[in-house]
Amino acid sequence: LAEQVKQARADRLPIVLVHENDPAFGGCPFDYVFQTTPQELIAGGLYKDLAKSCFPGHHRKVSLVLLAKSLGATPARSR
């Protein structure tokens, strides 16, 4: 994955970091994500932009809407 991230950054592709908080969906504490990221990616600014968090329960829907917006989604038009 680190090599793919490096290539995507070299190609100037947009990268959105999504942090899953819900253990039911494989979530983990953010510090684990940070600790397991290669130092060269951290030093290169991978975490310059804030991670998009996906929270469980009542906050899940809002988390996913905010994530979708960060990926370029726009509101659907009513018919």
MOHU-V422041 format. One line per field, one symbol per residue. phi: phi as a letter, one per 20 degrees, with the letter a starting at -180 (. if undefined). A space follows every 10 residues. Layout:
# MOHU-V422041
phi: ???
This chain:
# MOHU-V422041
phi: .gfffgffff elefcdedde eegfdnfbff fffffeeggf fffengegef feedeemfeg ffgffffgff eofcffefe
